[in-house]
Amino acid sequence: MKQSILGSLSAEAFLKSYWQKKPLLIRQAIPDFQPPLSADELAGLALEEEVESRIVLEKGEKPWELRRGPFSESDFTNLPPSHWTLLVQAVDHWIPDVHSLLEGFDFLPSWRLEDIMISYATDGGSVGPHYDHFDVFLIQAEGKRRWQVGPVYDASSPKLENTDLHILSEFEVLEDYVLEPGDMLYLPPGVGHHGAAEGECMTLSVGFRAPSHREILMQYTDFIADQLPESLRYSDSDQTLPTRKGEIDEKALDRLQHILKEHIEDRSMLAEWFGEMMTQPKHEQPVEEPWQSWEHLIEEADDVELVLNEGSRLAFKEEKKSLILFADGDAYECHSASTRHLAQELCQNSQLASEQWCTVEDEETREWLLDLINSGCIYPLFDEEAED
């Protein structure tokens, strides 16, 4: 039985008392933790064009200078000896050992997880006191970092000017912790925090996807509108003689509200949009030459497991007679019992053993699996990949 990342606290107790409510420090959440990559390997990722990275210098050309990658080796050699931080986003998409850490967060829906950002900081390195709009678990990977935790802040809280960073200009310290490798600090949205490296250190930030109300309204209404024909128009067959010619009366607003409710309250439409949005990958998945047929796939990969691409995202929604699998922003309607079973298995375990998929006989499931492989969502794990 694997050890919980929440220590002695049960998942139920965490969700009831802490999740989106108050911070929590867990000492040795991951005992004997070993960093999944070195600082040099992290810097190597920051050289890549497709990897999102930043460097924050507290004392750069201006206070709290932000530089964006990709970087070059000379960018690193010209940095000062202290007070700077390298941040690399979505490292779990590129490094399988980092991606495997997400298994420890199975007490939350997988579609809520965003990514794992890793930061390397020299002595005194920091990004300033700030708050996030989403939940975050901060896992100390190497060295020590001091975290000062404050109250809840919002958009009205004063910020420093003349910097691209959202740094709080007034920060109240309520708690003060020094985290060592394996320690973890959970922070709900809005909680102010300030982390500074004590010597060189590396920290993993497990973030969660939380669309704003603005995004939800804009994207969902766009999604609905794209599917409606031009022939659907405002109508007022119940119109009566207006008392004042230019007035927008209550009946007109009632008609408009009815139109909005008719579409917004369509839960099947809402589920389809939400599933597609919450599984949109941060980066396009690499796809090698596509498999031309099921027979070709079986011939080459009949004894290997299929695994979820580290950068892919899955979710599902059960309907009365089918199941919709959302994979990397696409929706797959699964009708057969075989497809429904394998879809849920893939969401639960992120892999399918060879005996689970090679014996599939119905055409729907075969086409579905082939589509997922050719889209880059899942891939056959051949021996050389397993050894790597």
LOMI-710844 format. One line per 8 residues: their letters; for each residue x, y, z of N, C-alpha, C. Coordinates in steps of 0.02 Angstrom, whole numbers. Layout:
BEGIN
A	X Y Z X Y Z X Y Z ~ ...
***
This chain:
BEGIN
MKQSILGS	43 -60 0 0 0 0 45 63 0 ~ 34 107 -48 76 167 -52 60 216 3 ~ 111 253 25 102 302 77 68 364 49 ~ 21 391 87 -15 451 65 30 512 69 ~ 24 556 19 62 618 18 37 666 72 ~ -20 650 102 -49 692 154 -26 671 224 ~ 20 624 228 45 600 292 -8 563 331 ~ -17 580 395 -66 545 436 -137 571 426
LSAEAFLK	-144 625 388 -210 655 376 -246 617 321 ~ -308 599 332 -346 564 280 -366 612 225 ~ -378 585 166 -399 627 110 -465 661 125 ~ -511 625 158 -576 653 176 -567 713 223 ~ -522 706 273 -511 759 321 -479 820 287 ~ -433 807 240 -401 862 204 -453 901 164 ~ -496 865 127 -545 899 85 -596 937 127 ~ -613 911 185 -663 943 227 -635 1004 263
SYWQKKPL	-574 1000 287 -548 1053 331 -498 1101 298 ~ -466 1079 243 -412 1121 216 -422 1142 143 ~ -446 1097 100 -451 1112 29 -490 1175 16 ~ -457 1225 -13 -486 1291 -29 -511 1327 34 ~ -482 1309 92 -503 1341 155 -444 1372 192 ~ -391 1333 204 -335 1360 242 -271 1321 225 ~ -213 1353 236 -149 1320 220 -136 1260 266 ~ -91 1218 242 -72 1158 280 1 1141 266
LIRQAIPD	40 1132 318 109 1109 311 113 1036 330 ~ 142 996 287 151 924 301 226 909 297 ~ 255 895 355 325 876 357 333 804 330 ~ 383 796 288 399 732 258 338 699 224 ~ 304 739 184 249 713 144 276 658 98 ~ 337 667 74 371 615 34 438 600 68 ~ 439 550 113 501 535 149 557 515 102 ~ 618 535 121 678 517 82 671 539 9
FQPPLSAD	641 597 -1 628 620 -70 693 634 -107 ~ 697 609 -168 753 622 -212 729 663 -271 ~ 764 717 -288 743 759 -344 739 718 -409 ~ 686 725 -448 678 686 -510 724 710 -566 ~ 755 768 -558 804 793 -606 850 842 -571 ~ 907 855 -601 956 900 -571 943 972 -594 ~ 977 1019 -561 972 1089 -581 997 1099 -652 ~ 1051 1064 -671 1077 1070 -739 1027 1043 -790
ELAGLALE	992 989 -773 942 961 -819 882 1009 -826 ~ 865 1041 -771 810 1091 -773 830 1149 -818 ~ 892 1172 -810 917 1226 -853 918 1204 -926 ~ 934 1140 -938 934 1114 -1006 865 1117 -1038 ~ 813 1104 -998 744 1110 -1024 729 1182 -1044 ~ 755 1229 -1005 742 1300 -1018 775 1325 -1082 ~ 819 1284 -1112 849 1302 -1176 804 1283 -1235 ~ 754 1241 -1222 712 1214 -1276 657 1263 -1296
EEVESRIV	645 1268 -1361 596 1315 -1388 525 1301 -1363 ~ 507 1237 -1357 438 1219 -1341 424 1220 -1266 ~ 475 1233 -1225 466 1232 -1152 458 1304 -1126 ~ 407 1315 -1085 395 1382 -1057 438 1392 -995 ~ 479 1444 -996 524 1456 -940 533 1531 -927 ~ 553 1547 -866 564 1617 -846 622 1621 -797 ~ 654 1678 -795 704 1693 -744 683 1758 -710 ~ 684 1758 -644 668 1817 -605 730 1839 -567
LEKGEKPW	752 1900 -577 809 1929 -542 784 1984 -496 ~ 796 1975 -432 774 2026 -384 811 2091 -395 ~ 875 2086 -416 916 2145 -426 945 2144 -496 ~ 902 2146 -546 924 2146 -616 935 2217 -640 ~ 923 2228 -705 929 2296 -733 879 2343 -699 ~ 825 2315 -674 778 2351 -632 755 2302 -579 ~ 727 2326 -523 705 2280 -470 653 2230 -496 ~ 660 2168 -476 614 2115 -495 607 2111 -571
ELRRGPFS	664 2101 -604 664 2094 -677 642 2024 -697 ~ 597 2021 -747 572 1957 -773 600 1946 -843 ~ 633 1888 -853 657 1869 -919 621 1805 -941 ~ 604 1801 -1004 568 1743 -1030 612 1702 -1076 ~ 605 1635 -1072 643 1590 -1114 612 1583 -1183 ~ 641 1543 -1227 697 1498 -1212 762 1537 -1203 ~ 806 1507 -1160 869 1540 -1145 927 1506 -1182 ~ 984 1537 -1179 1046 1508 -1206 1093 1493 -1148
ESDFTNLP	1145 1454 -1160 1193 1439 -1107 1226 1503 -1082 ~ 1238 1551 -1126 1269 1614 -1105 1224 1654 -1059 ~ 1157 1646 -1067 1111 1680 -1021 1123 1659 -949 ~ 1139 1595 -940 1150 1570 -872 1219 1589 -846 ~ 1270 1588 -889 1337 1605 -866 1344 1678 -847 ~ 1299 1721 -872 1303 1792 -857 1258 1813 -799 ~ 1228 1765 -764 1186 1782 -707 1228 1797 -646 ~ 1201 1837 -599 1238 1852 -537 1242 1790 -493
PSHWTLLV	1284 1791 -441 1293 1732 -399 1234 1716 -353 ~ 1189 1764 -343 1133 1751 -297 1072 1792 -317 ~ 1017 1779 -281 954 1816 -287 923 1813 -357 ~ 924 1754 -387 886 1743 -448 854 1674 -447 ~ 801 1667 -485 761 1605 -487 745 1586 -559 ~ 754 1523 -575 732 1494 -639 668 1455 -627 ~ 617 1469 -667 553 1433 -662 538 1400 -729 ~ 525 1336 -727 509 1298 -788 441 1267 -780
QAVDHWIP	396 1283 -826 326 1261 -822 317 1192 -852 ~ 267 1155 -826 245 1091 -855 301 1041 -865 ~ 345 1035 -814 400 987 -819 374 916 -821 ~ 315 905 -792 286 838 -794 269 815 -865 ~ 263 862 -912 249 844 -982 310 816 -1017 ~ 369 831 -989 431 812 -1023 471 759 -986 ~ 461 753 -921 501 707 -880 454 657 -846 ~ 455 593 -866 409 543 -837 414 537 -762
DVHSLLEG	474 543 -733 481 537 -660 446 595 -624 ~ 442 652 -656 404 708 -627 330 696 -634 ~ 310 671 -692 239 656 -705 212 605 -655 ~ 253 557 -635 230 504 -590 212 532 -521 ~ 237 591 -503 220 621 -439 146 639 -434 ~ 113 648 -492 42 665 -492 -1 609 -464 ~ 26 548 -463 -12 492 -435 -29 504 -361 ~ 13 544 -328 1 557 -257 -58 603 -244
FDFLPSWR	-86 632 -297 -142 679 -290 -208 649 -316 ~ -214 582 -310 -274 549 -336 -335 560 -292 ~ -329 600 -239 -388 617 -198 -425 676 -228 ~ -402 700 -286 -435 755 -323 -448 732 -395 ~ -499 760 -428 -513 740 -498 -451 754 -541 ~ -433 707 -583 -372 716 -624 -378 775 -671 ~ -439 792 -693 -447 848 -739 -437 916 -706 ~ -432 916 -639 -418 979 -603 -344 995 -603
LEDIMISY	-302 944 -611 -230 955 -610 -208 994 -672 ~ -165 1044 -662 -138 1083 -717 -70 1057 -738 ~ -20 1067 -696 47 1044 -713 92 1049 -652 ~ 154 1028 -660 204 1035 -608 258 1083 -634 ~ 263 1140 -601 316 1188 -615 373 1174 -567 ~ 435 1179 -592 493 1170 -548 534 1234 -550 ~ 554 1257 -491 596 1316 -486 662 1298 -454 ~ 715 1327 -481 781 1322 -451 801 1393 -430
ATDGGSVG	825 1401 -369 842 1467 -345 912 1467 -313 ~ 949 1520 -326 1012 1530 -291 996 1561 -223 ~ 1047 1569 -181 1037 1596 -114 999 1662 -117 ~ 944 1666 -80 903 1726 -79 855 1732 -136 ~ 857 1684 -184 813 1687 -242 740 1684 -223 ~ 700 1725 -256 629 1731 -239 592 1762 -298 ~ 526 1757 -298 486 1793 -347 443 1845 -312 ~ 459 1858 -248 424 1910 -211 360 1885 -179
PHYDHFDV	334 1922 -130 270 1903 -100 213 1911 -150 ~ 172 1861 -156 117 1862 -205 63 1813 -184 ~ 11 1808 -224 -41 1757 -214 -59 1728 -282 ~ -85 1668 -281 -107 1634 -343 -183 1630 -345 ~ -209 1623 -405 -281 1616 -414 -303 1543 -409 ~ -257 1498 -396 -272 1427 -395 -238 1394 -336 ~ -259 1333 -319 -228 1294 -266 -158 1273 -288 ~ -113 1268 -240 -45 1246 -257 -16 1206 -199
FLIQAEGK	18 1151 -216 56 1112 -168 129 1124 -183 ~ 166 1148 -134 237 1164 -142 278 1109 -109 ~ 313 1070 -149 354 1014 -124 427 1034 -128 ~ 461 1032 -71 532 1048 -72 571 987 -98 ~ 610 999 -151 645 944 -184 719 940 -164 ~ 749 998 -154 820 1000 -139 836 1064 -102 ~ 881 1062 -53 899 1121 -16 843 1144 30 ~ 847 1207 53 797 1234 99 767 1298 70
RRWQVGPV	704 1307 83 670 1370 64 626 1392 123 ~ 632 1456 139 590 1485 191 526 1512 159 ~ 469 1490 187 404 1513 162 371 1554 217 ~ 352 1614 199 312 1656 243 242 1658 214 ~ 193 1642 255 123 1637 233 83 1694 264 ~ 42 1726 224 2 1782 248 -72 1770 242 ~ -113 1822 247 -185 1816 240 -206 1810 167 ~ -271 1813 156 -298 1810 88 -297 1879 56
YDASSPKL	-272 1882 -6 -270 1944 -44 -314 1938 -106 ~ -327 1995 -139 -367 1993 -200 -345 2049 -247 ~ -383 2060 -300 -363 2108 -351 -357 2179 -325 ~ -389 2195 -269 -385 2262 -241 -323 2272 -198 ~ -286 2219 -183 -227 2224 -140 -172 2263 -177 ~ -137 2309 -143 -85 2350 -175 -28 2306 -203 ~ -5 2324 -264 50 2288 -297 108 2337 -311 ~ 168 2308 -317 225 2347 -337 217 2371 -409
ENTDLHIL	238 2431 -422 235 2458 -490 302 2447 -526 ~ 302 2457 -590 362 2452 -632 394 2383 -632 ~ 353 2331 -629 376 2263 -636 322 2222 -670 ~ 342 2171 -708 294 2127 -741 266 2074 -694 ~ 294 2071 -634 272 2022 -585 218 2052 -541 ~ 172 2011 -518 117 2034 -475 139 2027 -402 ~ 182 2072 -380 210 2069 -313 172 2115 -266 ~ 153 2088 -209 116 2127 -159 163 2179 -128
SEFEVLED	141 2241 -126 182 2294 -96 174 2297 -20 ~ 120 2267 4 108 2262 76 94 2189 92 ~ 137 2160 134 130 2088 148 135 2076 223 ~ 84 2044 250 82 2028 322 100 1955 332 ~ 149 1941 374 171 1873 387 133 1844 447 ~ 96 1790 434 59 1756 487 93 1692 509 ~ 126 1657 462 162 1595 478 230 1597 443 ~ 279 1563 473 347 1563 446 375 1492 451
YVLEPGDM	391 1461 394 415 1393 393 479 1388 351 ~ 522 1342 370 579 1323 327 567 1251 305 ~ 560 1242 238 547 1176 211 612 1143 189 ~ 617 1078 204 673 1037 184 648 983 136 ~ 693 947 101 671 897 52 619 849 79 ~ 564 842 42 509 798 61 453 833 97 ~ 465 895 123 411 933 155 366 963 102 ~ 303 975 120 254 1002 72 209 1053 106
LYLPPGVG	197 1108 72 153 1161 96 96 1169 47 ~ 34 1163 72 -26 1174 31 -52 1244 43 ~ -68 1280 -12 -95 1347 -8 -159 1353 -50 ~ -215 1374 -21 -276 1386 -60 -270 1448 -103 ~ -316 1458 -149 -314 1518 -191 -318 1582 -149 ~ -279 1632 -168 -282 1697 -136 -237 1705 -75 ~ -212 1651 -48 -170 1656 12 -101 1683 -7 ~ -81 1739 24 -17 1769 9 41 1726 34
HHGAAEGE	95 1723 -4 153 1685 17 217 1713 -14 ~ 271 1704 21 336 1729 -1 388 1676 15 ~ 420 1649 -38 471 1598 -28 539 1625 -48 ~ 589 1612 -6 658 1634 -21 705 1576 -7 ~ 751 1563 -54 798 1508 -47 849 1523 7 ~ 865 1472 48 920 1476 95 976 1433 68 ~ 1022 1464 31 1069 1427 -9 1034 1408 -74 ~ 1064 1364 -114 1031 1341 -175 975 1292 -158
CMTLSVGF	921 1296 -195 866 1250 -181 823 1239 -243 ~ 783 1186 -241 737 1170 -295 669 1154 -264 ~ 615 1181 -294 547 1172 -268 501 1152 -324 ~ 457 1104 -311 406 1082 -359 339 1114 -339 ~ 305 1143 -387 240 1174 -376 187 1136 -416 ~ 143 1101 -381 89 1065 -414 28 1111 -416 ~ 11 1135 -476 -43 1183 -483 -106 1151 -511 ~ -161 1186 -504 -226 1160 -524 -262 1207 -572
RAPSHREI	-296 1178 -620 -331 1215 -671 -396 1244 -642 ~ -404 1309 -645 -462 1342 -616 -482 1400 -662 ~ -524 1388 -711 -544 1443 -757 -583 1496 -720 ~ -572 1558 -739 -608 1614 -708 -681 1614 -731 ~ -723 1647 -693 -794 1653 -713 -798 1687 -781 ~ -754 1735 -793 -753 1770 -857 -738 1721 -914 ~ -688 1677 -904 -672 1627 -955 -730 1580 -966 ~ -761 1558 -911 -817 1511 -917 -873 1541 -959
LMQYTDFI	-893 1602 -943 -948 1634 -979 -930 1646 -1052 ~ -871 1673 -1064 -852 1689 -1133 -845 1626 -1175 ~ -809 1577 -1149 -795 1517 -1189 -857 1473 -1198 ~ -898 1468 -1146 -957 1426 -1153 -1008 1457 -1201 ~ -1018 1522 -1195 -1066 1554 -1242 -1040 1552 -1313 ~ -974 1558 -1323 -946 1550 -1390 -957 1480 -1416 ~ -949 1430 -1372 -959 1360 -1390 -1031 1348 -1413 ~ -1078 1375 -1375 -1149 1367 -1393 -1164 1402 -1459
ADQLPESL	-1140 1464 -1465 -1156 1505 -1523 -1130 1473 -1588 ~ -1073 1440 -1584 -1044 1408 -1643 -1088 1351 -1670 ~ -1133 1326 -1628 -1174 1269 -1649 -1246 1288 -1665 ~ -1262 1352 -1662 -1331 1374 -1674 -1338 1401 -1745 ~ -1393 1385 -1780 -1404 1411 -1848 -1427 1484 -1846 ~ -1414 1519 -1900 -1434 1590 -1905 -1510 1597 -1903 ~ -1546 1544 -1919 -1619 1548 -1923 -1652 1557 -1855 ~ -1616 1539 -1801 -1645 1550 -1734 -1638 1624 -1716
RYSDSDQT	-1694 1657 -1710 -1695 1730 -1699 -1741 1749 -1641 ~ -1729 1809 -1616 -1773 1838 -1566 -1843 1844 -1597 ~ -1893 1822 -1560 -1962 1827 -1585 -2008 1852 -1530 ~ -2064 1882 -1551 -2110 1911 -1502 -2182 1906 -1527 ~ -2204 1844 -1539 -2272 1834 -1564 -2325 1854 -1512 ~ -2303 1863 -1450 -2349 1884 -1397 -2349 1960 -1387 ~ -2319 1996 -1435 -2312 2069 -1428 -2381 2103 -1424 ~ -2387 2149 -1378 -2447 2190 -1371 -2431 2262 -1388
LPTRKGEI	-2482 2304 -1394 -2473 2373 -1412 -2431 2409 -1359 ~ -2371 2437 -1378 -2329 2470 -1328 -2361 2534 -1302 ~ -2352 2544 -1238 -2377 2606 -1208 -2330 2664 -1221 ~ -2265 2649 -1224 -2214 2700 -1241 -2169 2671 -1295 ~ -2166 2703 -1352 -2137 2675 -1413 -2065 2651 -1406 ~ -2022 2685 -1369 -1952 2668 -1365 -1933 2625 -1305 ~ -1982 2604 -1266 -1967 2569 -1204 -1951 2495 -1216 ~ -1897 2470 -1182 -1884 2398 -1178 -1920 2374 -1116
DEKALDRL	-1976 2340 -1126 -2018 2322 -1069 -1997 2256 -1039 ~ -2030 2237 -985 -2013 2175 -948 -2024 2113 -991 ~ -2074 2114 -1034 -2087 2056 -1076 -2029 2043 -1124 ~ -1998 2097 -1150 -1941 2089 -1194 -1883 2056 -1157 ~ -1871 2078 -1095 -1818 2048 -1055 -1834 1976 -1038 ~ -1898 1961 -1026 -1918 1892 -1013 -1901 1847 -1073 ~ -1915 1872 -1134 -1900 1832 -1193 -1826 1819 -1199 ~ -1785 1871 -1188 -1712 1863 -1191 -1687 1814 -1138
QHILKEHI	-1714 1820 -1079 -1693 1776 -1025 -1711 1703 -1040 ~ -1768 1694 -1072 -1789 1626 -1092 -1740 1596 -1142 ~ -1717 1637 -1190 -1668 1614 -1240 -1604 1592 -1206 ~ -1580 1634 -1161 -1518 1618 -1125 -1525 1555 -1083 ~ -1579 1549 -1046 -1590 1491 -1004 -1595 1427 -1046 ~ -1629 1432 -1102 -1640 1374 -1145 -1573 1342 -1164 ~ -1523 1383 -1178 -1458 1356 -1200 -1410 1344 -1142 ~ -1409 1388 -1094 -1361 1382 -1039 -1380 1324 -993
EDRSMLAE	-1444 1308 -988 -1466 1254 -943 -1464 1185 -977 ~ -1437 1181 -1037 -1429 1117 -1071 -1367 1082 -1041 ~ -1379 1036 -995 -1323 1005 -958 -1279 960 -1001 ~ -1307 929 -1051 -1266 887 -1095 -1218 931 -1136 ~ -1242 989 -1158 -1199 1037 -1193 -1146 1064 -1146 ~ -1166 1078 -1085 -1119 1104 -1035 -1064 1053 -1021 ~ -1083 990 -1014 -1034 937 -1001 -985 929 -1059 ~ -1011 933 -1120 -967 926 -1178 -916 982 -1181
WFGEMMTQ	-940 1044 -1171 -893 1101 -1172 -842 1097 -1116 ~ -866 1081 -1055 -821 1080 -997 -769 1025 -1004 ~ -790 967 -1028 -742 912 -1037 -689 929 -1088 ~ -709 961 -1143 -660 980 -1194 -613 1034 -1168 ~ -640 1083 -1132 -599 1138 -1107 -548 1113 -1055 ~ -571 1072 -1007 -528 1052 -952 -476 999 -972 ~ -483 972 -1032 -432 924 -1055 -388 953 -1110 ~ -396 1017 -1125 -351 1047 -1173 -280 1043 -1148
PKHEQPVE	-234 1014 -1187 -165 1009 -1164 -129 1076 -1168 ~ -78 1085 -1126 -39 1147 -1128 5 1149 -1190 ~ 24 1090 -1215 68 1087 -1274 41 1033 -1321 ~ 52 1042 -1385 34 991 -1433 74 928 -1421 ~ 41 870 -1429 75 807 -1416 114 785 -1478 ~ 176 763 -1467 215 740 -1525 186 676 -1554 ~ 178 673 -1620 151 614 -1653 200 590 -1705 ~ 220 528 -1699 263 499 -1750 220 476 -1808
EPWQSWEH	248 439 -1853 210 417 -1912 150 376 -1889 ~ 90 393 -1912 29 360 -1888 26 286 -1908 ~ -8 248 -1865 -21 178 -1881 -77 175 -1932 ~ -66 138 -1986 -113 138 -2042 -175 95 -2029 ~ -167 44 -1987 -223 -2 -1976 -215 -37 -1910 ~ -270 -67 -1887 -269 -106 -1825 -222 -167 -1833 ~ -223 -197 -1891 -180 -255 -1904 -106 -237 -1898 ~ -89 -179 -1924 -19 -155 -1920 0 -144 -1847
LIEEADDV	-45 -114 -1808 -31 -102 -1737 -21 -167 -1700 ~ -66 -215 -1710 -61 -280 -1676 3 -316 -1695 ~ 21 -312 -1758 81 -346 -1782 143 -320 -1747 ~ 145 -255 -1734 205 -225 -1706 204 -218 -1630 ~ 144 -213 -1601 139 -195 -1530 92 -239 -1490 ~ 83 -301 -1510 32 -343 -1477 52 -366 -1407 ~ 115 -357 -1387 136 -380 -1321 157 -323 -1275 ~ 138 -262 -1291 158 -205 -1250 97 -168 -1224
ELVLNEGS	109 -129 -1171 54 -91 -1143 47 -23 -1179 ~ -13 4 -1176 -25 72 -1201 -25 119 -1141 ~ 11 174 -1146 16 220 -1089 -5 290 -1111 ~ -29 328 -1063 -50 397 -1075 11 441 -1085 ~ 10 482 -1137 63 530 -1147 67 577 -1087 ~ 128 592 -1064 137 632 -1004 104 700 -1009 ~ 97 727 -1069 66 792 -1077 -8 790 -1093 ~ -38 730 -1095 -108 723 -1113 -153 728 -1052
RLAFKEEK	-216 743 -1065 -265 750 -1011 -329 712 -1031 ~ -358 677 -982 -418 637 -994 -472 655 -943 ~ -534 646 -963 -591 650 -918 -648 612 -952 ~ -700 595 -914 -757 562 -946 -822 583 -913 ~ -876 575 -950 -943 590 -925 -989 533 -946 ~ -1021 502 -898 -1066 447 -914 -1135 473 -935 ~ -1160 446 -989 -1228 460 -1012 -1271 398 -1001 ~ -1335 401 -1020 -1379 345 -1008 -1357 282 -1045
KSLILFAD	-1341 289 -1109 -1324 229 -1148 -1254 233 -1178 ~ -1215 280 -1155 -1147 286 -1182 -1103 321 -1131 ~ -1042 332 -1151 -994 368 -1109 -955 414 -1155 ~ -944 476 -1134 -904 522 -1174 -835 528 -1143 ~ -784 510 -1180 -715 519 -1158 -689 584 -1188 ~ -661 626 -1145 -629 687 -1167 -554 677 -1164 ~ -521 686 -1220 -450 674 -1225 -417 731 -1263 ~ -377 769 -1228 -340 825 -1258 -385 873 -1297
GDAYECHS	-443 888 -1267 -489 936 -1297 -537 908 -1348 ~ -533 843 -1362 -580 811 -1408 -628 766 -1370 ~ -688 757 -1398 -739 715 -1366 -749 651 -1408 ~ -748 594 -1374 -759 529 -1407 -820 497 -1374 ~ -872 485 -1413 -931 452 -1387 -921 377 -1390 ~ -923 345 -1331 -909 273 -1326 -973 235 -1313 ~ -994 194 -1361 -1058 158 -1355 -1049 87 -1331 ~ -1001 51 -1358 -994 -20 -1341 -968 -28 -1270
ASTRHLAQ	-986 -85 -1240 -964 -100 -1171 -888 -102 -1167 ~ -856 -127 -1219 -783 -132 -1220 -751 -63 -1220 ~ -776 -18 -1261 -748 49 -1265 -759 86 -1199 ~ -819 81 -1171 -834 115 -1108 -788 90 -1052 ~ -778 24 -1050 -735 -5 -998 -663 19 -1004 ~ -636 17 -1065 -566 36 -1075 -556 111 -1065 ~ -606 151 -1081 -601 224 -1070 -595 239 -996 ~ -636 207 -955 -632 218 -883 -567 191 -854
ELCQNSQL	-544 134 -880 -481 105 -858 -423 151 -873 ~ -424 182 -931 -371 228 -952 -372 290 -908 ~ -431 315 -892 -435 374 -847 -411 357 -777 ~ -425 296 -754 -408 276 -686 -333 262 -678 ~ -304 227 -727 -236 202 -718 -185 231 -767 ~ -207 270 -816 -163 301 -866 -126 250 -908 ~ -150 189 -911 -118 138 -953 -166 80 -964 ~ -152 42 -1016 -190 -19 -1031 -139 -75 -1043
ASEQWCTV	-145 -129 -1005 -101 -187 -1014 -116 -219 -1081 ~ -66 -254 -1108 -74 -284 -1174 -134 -331 -1177 ~ -146 -369 -1124 -202 -416 -1124 -270 -380 -1121 ~ -270 -316 -1103 -333 -279 -1100 -354 -254 -1169 ~ -306 -236 -1211 -325 -205 -1274 -312 -248 -1336 ~ -265 -294 -1332 -248 -333 -1392 -304 -381 -1413 ~ -345 -401 -1365 -398 -450 -1380 -464 -417 -1400 ~ -463 -351 -1406 -525 -315 -1425 -549 -337 -1494
EDEETREW	-614 -350 -1500 -641 -375 -1563 -688 -327 -1597 ~ -723 -284 -1558 -772 -241 -1591 -737 -182 -1626 ~ -765 -163 -1683 -734 -114 -1727 -731 -44 -1695 ~ -783 -26 -1657 -783 40 -1626 -723 50 -1581 ~ -709 0 -1538 -653 5 -1491 -587 8 -1528 ~ -580 -31 -1580 -518 -31 -1618 -505 37 -1650 ~ -556 64 -1681 -548 130 -1713 -534 184 -1661 ~ -566 179 -1603 -556 227 -1549 -484 225 -1523
LLDLINSG	-459 165 -1511 -390 159 -1487 -340 184 -1539 ~ -353 168 -1602 -309 190 -1655 -309 267 -1660 ~ -368 298 -1651 -372 371 -1653 -332 402 -1595 ~ -338 373 -1535 -302 399 -1478 -226 394 -1488 ~ -204 338 -1516 -132 329 -1528 -108 378 -1582 ~ -144 382 -1636 -122 426 -1691 -128 500 -1675 ~ -166 517 -1624 -170 587 -1603 -115 605 -1554 ~ -79 554 -1530 -25 566 -1482 -48 564 -1410
CIYPLFDE	-111 547 -1397 -137 545 -1329 -109 485 -1290 ~ -106 427 -1322 -76 368 -1292 -25 340 -1341 ~ 20 298 -1315 70 269 -1359 91 199 -1333 ~ 113 155 -1378 138 89 -1357 205 97 -1322 ~ 212 68 -1264 274 73 -1226 319 13 -1243 ~ 362 24 -1292 408 -30 -1312 465 -37 -1261 ~ 501 -93 -1265 551 -110 -1214 603 -56 -1205 ~ 627 -27 -1260 680 23 -1254 656 85 -1217
EAED	590 102 -1224 562 159 -1188 556 143 -1114 ~ 536 80 -1099 529 59 -1029 597 61 -995 ~ 651 41 -1030 718 41 -1001 742 112 -988 ~ 725 159 -1034 745 228 -1025 715 258 -962
***
